[in-house]
Amino acid sequence: MTRYVKWSFQNNRYCGEKKPGLRAYCHPDNYDGIANILYHNNGDGTFTDASSKAGVANSSGKGLGLSFADYDDDGFMDVYVANDSVQSFLYHNNGNGTFSEVGLLAGVGFNEDGKTFAGMGVDFTDYDNDGHPDLFVTDLSNERYRLFRHNGDGSFRDVTNTSGVGGATLAFSGWSARFFDYDNDGWKDIFAAQGHVMDTIEQTSPNLRYLQPLLLLRNESTRFVRVTAGDVFQADWAGRGAAFGDLDNDGDIDVVVSNVGQKAVVLRNDGGNRRNWLAIQTNGSTSNRDGIGCRVKVVSASGLSQYFTVNTAVGYLSASDKRLIVGLDRDSMAKLVEIRWPSGVVQKFENVKAREVLVANEPRPRSVSEKQEHAPSSNERSRGR
């Protein structure tokens, strides 16, 4: 769990011009940071604060965003914390209940200029289909959102500008964000809820706006281009949270956005299912019930490989659908679906038809080496749509 700064009514400072209507939020530099918290599940309905023991009680952080992935493929889930205007953290899971903070060494603690940024929303997912999770982090206007591409060796490179993300985000302030394939072409795109943190920003910086449009960046084989998909992307919002899932079960991902002082917005995706797709639902037995942490590889009939982590915690102050929607473009099936469960079990399905829901129930550990041809029993696959 991330925490931000040590604020109280007693240390509530006045920031901004001392004129009516111009008081502003104080920069986080005005307050001390506060440590994140890790609660260990004792398995009996209680939890123990294991923050210090695990090595994540770093009081120099000012965390807003949190995301999980096994970035070094050692079988243990790692954690990225997006901090506001101080170094961001990458906690490497040592596999023994402890973590080591390696953000600086891995290249994701600062931007390519060696400077901090106002990290807010974050997603930790493979966007370039090379099998290694990458990082996308939103921040404030004039800073550009950050895109860190995994080098394949446990380190990352800031490709914000070369990927097109920098030019598309310079004017914006982003919050909850996610990589997801909105058009089911097999390449994960980027969505972000946007709105400046200060509602007085236009009076002090006329070139910026408090209310901002939603952001959708289409992934064109690792280069991103901004697109507008309907009038809602032309409107102005004070966006904060964004949750993702197939709300109407039609094979494409929809988005729900929460806004400050405005009604929530439900974005129903009506075009993604024109291309083929595969839905995957994981049900754990030895592992956790929902299969959170499962690493999934899908190889389409044309040979494109895609990689996913089952996870509900994405973005900022949001929880999303755990089900995976995999874009298959024009392919009528997936040649392979491989699921690596947190228990260590590896489950494989072959020749999975498109436009169906694959319900994967975790096999017992003795089935680790078993290869399951895709003729699952009724409790392993639900009816296609």
Phi, psi and chi 1 to 4 in degrees:
 res  aa     phi    psi   chi1   chi2   chi3   chi4
   1 MET       -  127.2  177.5  176.2   68.3      -
   2 THR   -84.3  150.7   60.6      -      -      -
   3 ARG  -131.4  159.4  -65.7 -165.2  -67.8  175.9
   4 TYR  -102.6  -89.2 -169.0   43.4      -      -
   5 VAL  -134.9  165.0  -64.0      -      -      -
   6 LYS   -85.2   89.9  -67.4 -179.3  179.9  179.0
   7 TRP  -112.4  147.2  178.0   93.1      -      -
   8 SER  -153.1  169.6   67.7      -      -      -
   9 PHE   -65.2  -25.8  -75.8  103.7      -      -
  10 GLN   -72.3  -33.4  -73.1   68.1   40.5      -
  11 ASN  -108.8   25.1   69.5   -5.2      -      -
  12 ASN   -75.4   95.4 -175.6   22.3      -      -
  13 ARG   -78.6  161.5  -56.7  178.9 -178.1 -178.6
  14 TYR   -97.6  122.0 -169.9  103.6      -      -
  15 CYS  -125.2  151.9  -64.2      -      -      -
  16 GLY    97.5  177.8      -      -      -      -
  17 GLU   -71.6  142.5  -65.6 -172.3   40.1      -
  18 LYS   -87.3   64.8  -68.4 -169.0  174.8 -178.1
  19 LYS  -131.6  152.7  -63.5  179.1 -178.5  179.1
  20 PRO   -54.4  127.9  -25.9   35.1      -      -
  21 GLY    82.6    2.5      -      -      -      -
  22 LEU  -112.3    5.4  -71.3 -175.6      -      -
  23 ARG   -65.3  137.5 -176.6  174.1 -176.1  176.4
  24 ALA  -127.0  165.0      -      -      -      -
  25 TYR   -63.4  140.8  -68.1  106.7      -      -
  26 CYS   -78.2  144.5  -67.8      -      -      -
  27 HIS   -62.4  144.4 -168.4  -81.1      -      -
  28 PRO   -60.3  -16.8   17.1  -30.9      -      -
  29 ASP   -61.2  -18.2  -74.6   -8.5      -      -
  30 ASN   -77.9   -7.3  -71.2  -83.7      -      -
  31 TYR  -133.5  153.1  -59.2   97.6      -      -
  32 ASP   -76.5  150.4  -66.9  -30.6      -      -
  33 GLY   -75.8  171.4      -      -      -      -
  34 ILE  -140.1  143.7 -171.7  167.9      -      -
  35 ALA   -69.5  148.8      -      -      -      -
  36 ASN   -72.1  166.2  -59.0  -45.2      -      -
  37 ILE  -125.9  135.8  -61.1  178.8      -      -
  38 LEU  -119.9  118.6  173.8   63.2      -      -
  39 TYR  -100.6  123.3  -71.9  108.9      -      -
  40 HIS   -86.6  127.8  176.8 -100.6      -      -
  41 ASN   -77.2  118.9 -170.2  -28.4      -      -
  42 ASN   -81.4   -5.3  -60.2  -39.7      -      -
  43 GLY    81.0    3.9      -      -      -      -
  44 ASP  -126.0   20.8   58.4    2.2      -      -
  45 GLY    90.3    3.8      -      -      -      -
  46 THR  -123.0  163.9   65.9      -      -      -
  47 PHE  -130.0  154.6  -67.5   80.8      -      -
  48 THR  -123.8  134.5  -61.1      -      -      -
  49 ASP   -70.0  109.0 -174.6  -18.1      -      -
  50 ALA  -109.7   18.5      -      -      -      -
  51 SER   -56.4  -51.9  -49.7      -      -      -
  52 SER   -68.4  -44.9  -63.6      -      -      -
  53 LYS   -60.8  -37.7 -178.4  178.5  179.3 -179.1
  54 ALA   -80.4  -15.4      -      -      -      -
  55 GLY    88.6   22.6      -      -      -      -
  56 VAL  -111.8    6.2  -60.0      -      -      -
  57 ALA   -85.5   64.2      -      -      -      -
  58 ASN   -96.2  108.1 -171.5  -23.3      -      -
  59 SER   -76.9   -3.5   61.2      -      -      -
  60 SER   -85.5   -5.0   64.1      -      -      -
  61 GLY   -84.9  157.1      -      -      -      -
  62 LYS  -135.5   74.4  -61.7  176.8 -179.2 -179.8
  63 GLY   -77.3  139.1      -      -      -      -
  64 LEU  -125.6  -43.3  -71.2  174.3      -      -
  65 GLY  -110.7  152.8      -      -      -      -
  66 LEU  -146.3  133.6 -177.4   69.2      -      -
  67 SER  -149.8  156.5 -162.5      -      -      -
  68 PHE  -126.7  140.6  -56.0   83.6      -      -
  69 ALA  -168.9  154.6      -      -      -      -
  70 ASP   -91.7   85.9  179.0    9.1      -      -
  71 TYR   -75.1  -20.7   79.4   93.5      -      -
  72 ASP  -110.4   10.5   57.3  -10.9      -      -
  73 ASP    56.4   40.9 -161.6   30.5      -      -
  74 ASP  -102.7    5.0   63.5   -4.4      -      -
  75 GLY    90.7    1.5      -      -      -      -
  76 PHE  -122.0  136.1  -61.6  100.9      -      -
  77 MET   -74.8  129.3 -158.3   61.0   63.6      -
  78 ASP  -101.8  167.6  -51.3  -63.1      -      -
  79 VAL  -132.5  133.0 -173.3      -      -      -
  80 TYR  -112.4  132.4 -175.8   81.6      -      -
  81 VAL  -116.6  119.0  179.7      -      -      -
  82 ALA   -84.7  114.0      -      -      -      -
  83 ASN  -101.2  152.1  -74.8  -43.0      -      -
  84 ASP   -92.6  105.6 -171.7   -4.4      -      -
  85 SER    66.9   15.6  -58.6      -      -      -
  86 VAL  -132.2  172.3  -64.6      -      -      -
  87 GLN   -55.4  135.1 -179.7 -160.1  -33.5      -
  88 SER   -81.4  157.2  -70.1      -      -      -
  89 PHE  -112.2  140.3  -60.1  146.0      -      -
  90 LEU  -120.1  111.9  175.2   59.0      -      -
  91 TYR   -95.2  112.0  -73.8  107.7      -      -
  92 HIS   -81.7  127.1  174.2 -102.4      -      -
  93 ASN   -77.6  117.7 -170.0  -28.6      -      -
  94 ASN   -80.2   -5.6  -60.8  -40.1      -      -
  95 GLY    82.3    4.6      -      -      -      -
  96 ASN  -127.9   22.0   58.7    1.8      -      -
  97 GLY    90.7    3.1      -      -      -      -
  98 THR  -123.2  162.2   68.0      -      -      -
  99 PHE  -128.7  150.9  -66.3   80.8      -      -
 100 SER  -118.5  132.3  -62.1      -      -      -
 101 GLU   -84.1  118.6 -158.8  -70.7  -61.9      -
 102 VAL  -127.8   21.2  -63.7      -      -      -
 103 GLY   -56.5  -43.7      -      -      -      -
 104 LEU   -65.9  -48.4  173.8   61.1      -      -
 105 LEU   -65.6  -34.3  -64.5  176.9      -      -
 106 ALA   -80.8  -14.3      -      -      -      -
 107 GLY    90.6   18.7      -      -      -      -
 108 VAL  -121.4    7.4  -66.8      -      -      -
 109 GLY   -81.6  -27.3      -      -      -      -
 110 PHE  -135.7  170.7  -58.2   87.7      -      -
 111 ASN   -81.3 -178.0   65.6   20.2      -      -
 112 GLU   -65.7  -16.0   62.5 -176.8  -15.0      -
 113 ASP   -93.3    4.4  -62.5  -40.3      -      -
 114 GLY    77.8   19.3      -      -      -      -
 115 LYS  -109.2  155.8  -62.8  179.8  179.3  179.1
 116 THR   -75.1  165.6   60.9      -      -      -
 117 PHE  -144.0  163.8   49.3   90.0      -      -
 118 ALA   -84.1   70.3      -      -      -      -
 119 GLY   -61.0  129.9      -      -      -      -
 120 MET  -128.6  -84.6  -63.2 -168.5  -74.5      -
 121 GLY   -86.4  154.2      -      -      -      -
 122 VAL  -152.2  146.5   58.4      -      -      -
 123 ASP  -136.2  143.9 -165.5   13.5      -      -
 124 PHE  -124.2   83.2 -156.2  169.5      -      -
 125 THR  -145.7  153.5  -55.1      -      -      -
 126 ASP   -78.3  112.5  174.8   27.4      -      -
 127 TYR  -100.2  -16.8   78.4   88.2      -      -
 128 ASP  -106.7   10.7   53.0   -1.8      -      -
 129 ASN    58.6   37.8  -67.0  -24.0      -      -
 130 ASP  -107.7    2.9   66.8   -8.6      -      -
 131 GLY    90.3    1.6      -      -      -      -
 132 HIS  -119.6  127.6  -56.2  -69.9      -      -
 133 PRO   -67.5  138.1   21.5  -30.7      -      -
 134 ASP  -111.0  170.4  -49.1  -71.8      -      -
 135 LEU  -122.7  132.4  -83.2  160.5      -      -
 136 PHE  -121.9  128.9  176.4   72.0      -      -
 137 VAL  -131.8  128.6 -169.3      -      -      -
 138 THR   -88.4  156.1   58.4      -      -      -
 139 ASP  -153.4 -157.2   53.2   23.5      -      -
 140 LEU   -87.1  162.7  -78.9  178.7      -      -
 141 SER   -55.0  145.8  -60.4      -      -      -
 142 ASN    75.3    1.5  -69.6  -27.4      -      -
 143 GLU  -109.0  -23.2  -69.9 -167.9   -1.2      -
 144 ARG    72.1  135.8  -60.6 -179.6  177.5   89.4
 145 TYR   -67.7  151.6  -56.0  167.9      -      -
 146 ARG  -101.8  136.6  -47.0  -44.1  -54.9 -178.7
 147 LEU  -123.9  114.8  179.8   61.0      -      -
 148 PHE  -106.8  118.2  -63.6  102.7      -      -
 149 ARG   -96.3  130.4 -171.5  173.9 -173.2  175.3
 150 HIS   -68.5  131.6 -161.4  -64.9      -      -
 151 ASN   -82.9   -8.1  -67.1  -38.7      -      -
 152 GLY    93.4   -1.4      -      -      -      -
 153 ASP  -126.0   18.6   58.5    0.9      -      -
 154 GLY    92.3   -3.9      -      -      -      -
 155 SER  -111.7  166.5   67.6      -      -      -
 156 PHE  -130.7  157.3  -63.6   77.5      -      -
 157 ARG  -126.0  135.0 -179.9  164.0   52.1   95.7
 158 ASP   -75.7  108.2 -171.4  -23.9      -      -
 159 VAL  -111.0   25.5  -63.7      -      -      -
 160 THR   -51.2  -48.9  -63.3      -      -      -
 161 ASN   -81.3  -42.3  -66.9  -41.1      -      -
 162 THR   -70.2  -22.2   56.7      -      -      -
 163 SER   -85.4  -10.6   65.6      -      -      -
 164 GLY    93.1   -9.2      -      -      -      -
 165 VAL   -66.8  -40.2  167.3      -      -      -
 166 GLY   -59.9  -50.7      -      -      -      -
 167 GLY   -64.9  -30.6      -      -      -      -
 168 ALA   -80.2  -14.2      -      -      -      -
 169 THR  -122.9    2.2   61.6      -      -      -
 170 LEU   -55.3  -40.3  178.2   61.3      -      -
 171 ALA   -85.0   -4.8      -      -      -      -
 172 PHE  -109.2  161.1  -60.6  131.8      -      -
 173 SER  -119.8  123.5  -63.6      -      -      -
 174 GLY  -113.6  152.3      -      -      -      -
 175 TRP  -123.0 -114.8  -60.7   84.8      -      -
 176 SER   -63.1  136.3 -169.3      -      -      -
 177 ALA  -148.2  158.4      -      -      -      -
 178 ARG  -158.2  146.2 -172.0  171.8 -166.5  176.3
 179 PHE   -79.9  124.7  -70.3  112.9      -      -
 180 PHE  -157.3  150.7   81.1  108.0      -      -
 181 ASP   -90.2   88.3 -172.7    0.0      -      -
 182 TYR   -70.8  -24.8   85.4   95.1      -      -
 183 ASP  -110.5    8.0   54.4   -0.7      -      -
 184 ASN    56.7   36.3  -75.7  -20.6      -      -
 185 ASP   -94.4    2.1   67.1  -12.4      -      -
 186 GLY    96.3    1.9      -      -      -      -
 187 TRP  -125.6  128.4  -66.1   87.6      -      -
 188 LYS   -74.8  128.6  -63.3 -179.3 -171.9   69.5
 189 ASP   -95.9 -179.7  -47.3  -66.7      -      -
 190 ILE  -122.8  134.4  -66.9  174.3      -      -
 191 PHE  -124.4  143.7  178.1   94.2      -      -
 192 ALA  -145.0  135.4      -      -      -      -
 193 ALA   -80.6  136.9      -      -      -      -
 194 GLN  -131.8  154.1  -58.7 -171.4  132.9      -
 195 GLY   163.0  133.7      -      -      -      -
 196 HIS   -67.0  150.4 -156.2  -79.0      -      -
 197 VAL   -70.7  -28.3   65.1      -      -      -
 198 MET  -103.6  121.8  -67.2 -168.3  -66.0      -
 199 ASP   -77.2   -1.6   54.8    7.3      -      -
 200 THR  -104.5    6.7   59.4      -      -      -
 201 ILE   -61.0  -31.9 -168.9   63.6      -      -
 202 GLU   -70.0  -23.3  -66.4  165.9   41.6      -
 203 GLN   -82.5  -21.2  -60.2 -176.9   57.3      -
 204 THR  -107.8  -25.0   56.0      -      -      -
 205 SER  -135.7   86.0  -59.1      -      -      -
 206 PRO   -59.3  -18.3  -22.7   33.9      -      -
 207 ASN   -81.8   -8.6   60.6  -47.4      -      -
 208 LEU  -110.6  163.9  -58.8  178.1      -      -
 209 ARG  -131.1  141.6  -65.2  -69.7 -179.9  -93.7
 210 TYR   -72.2  -50.5  170.4   60.8      -      -
 211 LEU   -86.0  132.2  -59.4  178.6      -      -
 212 GLN  -137.2  158.4  -61.5  177.5    1.4      -
 213 PRO   -75.2  159.5   28.5  -35.8      -      -
 214 LEU   -67.5  151.4  -59.7  170.8      -      -
 215 LEU  -113.8  130.8  179.7   71.3      -      -
 216 LEU  -132.7  119.3 -178.3   61.2      -      -
 217 LEU  -112.7  121.3  -60.9  177.9      -      -
 218 ARG   -85.3  131.9 -173.8  171.9 -170.7  -89.7
 219 ASN   -84.7  108.4 -175.0  -12.4      -      -
 220 GLU  -104.2   75.6  -62.6 -175.4  -10.6      -
 221 SER    55.6   52.4  -59.3      -      -      -
 222 THR    88.2   -2.6   72.9      -      -      -
 223 ARG  -111.3  136.7 -177.7  164.6  179.8   81.2
 224 PHE  -106.2  137.8  -69.3   89.4      -      -
 225 VAL  -130.3  132.8  177.0      -      -      -
 226 ARG   -71.2  136.5 -172.1 -179.0  174.5 -164.3
 227 VAL  -130.6  154.9  -63.5      -      -      -
 228 THR  -118.0  118.7   52.9      -      -      -
 229 ALA  -111.8   68.8      -      -      -      -
 230 GLY   110.5  167.7      -      -      -      -
 231 ASP   -61.7  -29.8  -66.7  -19.2      -      -
 232 VAL   -62.5  -25.1   69.2      -      -      -
 233 PHE   -82.8   -5.1  -75.7   85.8      -      -
 234 GLN   -98.0  -16.9  -52.1  -72.8  -14.2      -
 235 ALA   -79.8  168.3      -      -      -      -
 236 ASP  -108.4  136.1  -68.0  -36.3      -      -
 237 TRP  -138.0  156.5  -51.4   96.3      -      -
 238 ALA  -102.2   66.6      -      -      -      -
 239 GLY   -69.6  146.0      -      -      -      -
 240 ARG  -137.3  -75.4  -67.2  -62.6 -175.5  -91.5
 241 GLY   -87.2  155.2      -      -      -      -
 242 ALA  -151.0  127.1      -      -      -      -
 243 ALA  -118.9  149.6      -      -      -      -
 244 PHE  -127.6  140.9  -57.7   79.1      -      -
 245 GLY   173.2  162.9      -      -      -      -
 246 ASP   -84.8   87.0 -173.3    0.3      -      -
 247 LEU   -65.1  -36.0  -63.2  177.1      -      -
 248 ASP  -105.7   11.5   48.4    0.4      -      -
 249 ASN    52.2   44.3  -65.6  -39.4      -      -
 250 ASP  -112.1    7.6   66.9  -14.2      -      -
 251 GLY    95.8   12.1      -      -      -      -
 252 ASP  -140.1  160.6   49.4   31.0      -      -
 253 ILE   -90.5  129.2  -63.4  178.2      -      -
 254 ASP  -101.4  166.5  -48.4  -66.7      -      -
 255 VAL  -134.7  138.1 -172.2      -      -      -
 256 VAL  -116.2  125.1  179.0      -      -      -
 257 VAL  -115.4  130.8 -179.5      -      -      -
 258 SER   -98.6  144.1   62.9      -      -      -
 259 ASN  -129.3  155.0  -57.8  -69.0      -      -
 260 VAL   -83.8  119.7  176.7      -      -      -
 261 GLY    72.7   11.1      -      -      -      -
 262 GLN  -135.6  162.2  -60.7  169.7  -44.5      -
 263 LYS   -67.6  154.3  -66.9 -179.6  179.3  179.5
 264 ALA   -66.6  155.5      -      -      -      -
 265 VAL  -118.7  129.6  178.8      -      -      -
 266 VAL  -106.3  117.4  178.7      -      -      -
 267 LEU  -100.9  105.5  -55.9  175.9      -      -
 268 ARG   -89.8  122.4 -170.3  179.3   72.0 -177.2
 269 ASN   -80.3  112.6 -171.0  -21.2      -      -
 270 ASP  -109.0    8.3  -75.9  -24.9      -      -
 271 GLY  -125.3  -20.2      -      -      -      -
 272 GLY   -62.2  -33.1      -      -      -      -
 273 ASN   -81.7    8.8   59.3    9.8      -      -
 274 ARG   -68.7  -27.2  -65.7  171.4 -173.7  168.0
 275 ARG   -95.8  163.2  -68.9 -172.8  171.6   98.1
 276 ASN   -74.3  159.3  -73.7  -29.1      -      -
 277 TRP  -154.0  165.6   50.7  -89.3      -      -
 278 LEU  -139.3  129.5  173.3   66.3      -      -
 279 ALA  -100.1  140.8      -      -      -      -
 280 ILE  -129.0  127.2  -58.5  173.1      -      -
 281 GLN  -120.8  125.9  177.5  177.2  -37.5      -
 282 THR  -102.8  134.6   53.3      -      -      -
 283 ASN  -125.0  113.3  -62.8  -37.2      -      -
 284 GLY   -84.6  159.6      -      -      -      -
 285 SER  -129.9  -70.2   53.9      -      -      -
 286 THR   -67.2  -42.3  -56.1      -      -      -
 287 SER   -77.5 -176.0  -58.0      -      -      -
 288 ASN   -63.8  157.2   62.0   83.1      -      -
 289 ARG   -53.6  -41.7  178.7 -168.2   62.1 -171.3
 290 ASP   -91.0   -3.7  -68.3  -33.5      -      -
 291 GLY    72.4   22.5      -      -      -      -
 292 ILE   -60.4  131.1  -58.8  -61.8      -      -
 293 GLY    98.1   -6.5      -      -      -      -
 294 CYS   -61.3  135.5  -79.3      -      -      -
 295 ARG  -104.1  124.2  -68.3  171.7  -66.1  156.3
 296 VAL  -119.7  131.4 -179.2      -      -      -
 297 LYS  -116.4  130.6  175.4 -177.8  178.2 -179.1
 298 VAL  -125.0  124.7  178.3      -      -      -
 299 VAL  -111.1  118.4 -177.0      -      -      -
 300 SER   -78.2  169.9   65.9      -      -      -
 301 ALA   -60.2  -30.2      -      -      -      -
 302 SER   -83.9   -3.5   59.9      -      -      -
 303 GLY   101.5   -2.7      -      -      -      -
 304 LEU   -72.9  129.1 -179.5   67.9      -      -
 305 SER  -101.3  137.1  -64.3      -      -      -
 306 GLN  -129.9  151.7  -60.8  177.2   60.0      -
 307 TYR  -131.7  140.3  -58.3   84.0      -      -
 308 PHE  -142.1  158.7  -55.2   82.2      -      -
 309 THR  -124.5  129.0  -61.0      -      -      -
 310 VAL   -71.0  121.2  176.9      -      -      -
 311 ASN  -162.9  136.0 -177.5   20.6      -      -
 312 THR  -100.7  -16.4   61.5      -      -      -
 313 ALA   -93.4   97.5      -      -      -      -
 314 VAL  -136.8  154.0 -120.2      -      -      -
 315 GLY    82.6 -124.0      -      -      -      -
 316 TYR  -150.4  122.3  171.5   81.1      -      -
 317 LEU    50.3   41.9  -63.9 -179.7      -      -
 318 SER  -145.0  154.4  -55.4      -      -      -
 319 ALA  -132.4  134.9      -      -      -      -
 320 SER  -116.2  169.5  -65.1      -      -      -
 321 ASP   -62.8  134.1 -169.7  -14.4      -      -
 322 LYS   -76.6  -20.6   70.4  161.1 -171.4  173.0
 323 ARG   -64.2  143.6  -62.8  175.8  -61.0  172.3
 324 LEU   -95.8  137.4  -57.5  177.9      -      -
 325 ILE  -114.4  115.8  -58.8  -67.1      -      -
 326 VAL  -105.9  120.5 -178.5      -      -      -
 327 GLY   -75.7  129.5      -      -      -      -
 328 LEU  -112.5    4.4  -64.4  177.9      -      -
 329 ASP    55.8 -120.1 -159.2   13.1      -      -
 330 ARG   -96.1   -0.7  -55.8  -58.0  176.1 -169.8
 331 ASP   -72.2  141.2  -69.7  -23.6      -      -
 332 SER   -90.8   -4.1   59.9      -      -      -
 333 MET  -161.3  165.7   67.8  170.5   58.9      -
 334 ALA  -103.4  126.6      -      -      -      -
 335 LYS   -65.3  -34.8  -72.2 -166.5  -59.4 -174.5
 336 LEU  -148.4  136.0  173.5   67.9      -      -
 337 VAL  -123.6  116.3  175.6      -      -      -
 338 GLU  -116.3  125.3  179.9 -178.1  -85.4      -
 339 ILE  -118.0  121.3  -57.1  173.3      -      -
 340 ARG  -101.8  108.2  -66.0 -177.9  176.2  -89.4
 341 TRP   -79.0  153.8  -66.7   84.0      -      -
 342 PRO   -56.6  -25.9  -28.6   36.8      -      -
 343 SER   -71.6  -13.3   64.3      -      -      -
 344 GLY   102.6  -11.5      -      -      -      -
 345 VAL   -67.3  136.6  169.5      -      -      -
 346 VAL  -112.8  122.9  178.2      -      -      -
 347 GLN  -117.1  134.2 -175.1  178.4   28.8      -
 348 LYS  -127.3  140.1  -64.6 -178.3 -179.4 -179.1
 349 PHE  -125.5  140.6  -60.9   89.9      -      -
 350 GLU  -119.1  149.7  -67.1 -174.2  -14.6      -
 351 ASN    52.5   57.9  -58.8  -36.5      -      -
 352 VAL   -87.3  123.0 -173.3      -      -      -
 353 LYS   -67.3  145.8  -69.3 -177.3  179.6  179.4
 354 ALA   -70.9  163.6      -      -      -      -
 355 ARG    60.5   35.6  -63.4 -176.5  175.0  -91.5
 356 GLU  -132.3  166.4  -67.3 -167.7   -5.3      -
 357 VAL  -106.6  117.8 -179.6      -      -      -
 358 LEU   -91.7  114.0  172.4   64.7      -      -
 359 VAL   -97.1  109.4  178.5      -      -      -
 360 ALA  -100.3  111.3      -      -      -      -
 361 ASN   -94.1  129.3  -64.3  -47.4      -      -
 362 GLU   -60.2  124.6 -177.7 -179.3   13.7      -
 363 PRO   -71.0  164.7  -11.3   26.4      -      -
 364 ARG   -70.2  155.3  -65.3  179.5  179.8  179.0
 365 PRO   -52.7  -28.8  -28.7   35.9      -      -
 366 ARG   -65.5  -14.1   61.9  179.8  174.3   80.8
 367 SER   -94.8   13.9  -58.4      -      -      -
 368 VAL   -53.8  -43.8  170.9      -      -      -
 369 SER   -91.8   -0.3   60.8      -      -      -
 370 GLU   -71.7  143.1  -70.0 -178.6    3.5      -
 371 LYS  -111.1  114.8 -172.2  175.7 -176.7 -179.4
 372 GLN   -95.0  110.3  -58.8 -174.3   26.5      -
 373 GLU   -64.8  151.1  -59.5  -64.7  -29.1      -
 374 HIS   -81.4   74.6 -167.3   67.1      -      -
 375 ALA  -135.1   58.1      -      -      -      -
 376 PRO   -68.2  156.2   26.3  -34.2      -      -
 377 SER   -70.9  173.4   59.4      -      -      -
 378 SER   -62.6  -25.5   59.5      -      -      -
 379 ASN   -87.5    1.8   70.0  -23.3      -      -
 380 GLU  -105.7  -17.0  -72.3 -179.6  -42.2      -
 381 ARG  -142.4  133.4 -172.4  176.0   73.3 -174.4
 382 SER   -91.3  169.9   66.5      -      -      -
 383 ARG   -64.4  135.3  179.6  173.2   58.0   84.4
 384 GLY   -69.8  164.0      -      -      -      -
 385 ARG  -113.5      -  -67.7 -170.8  -75.6  -91.2
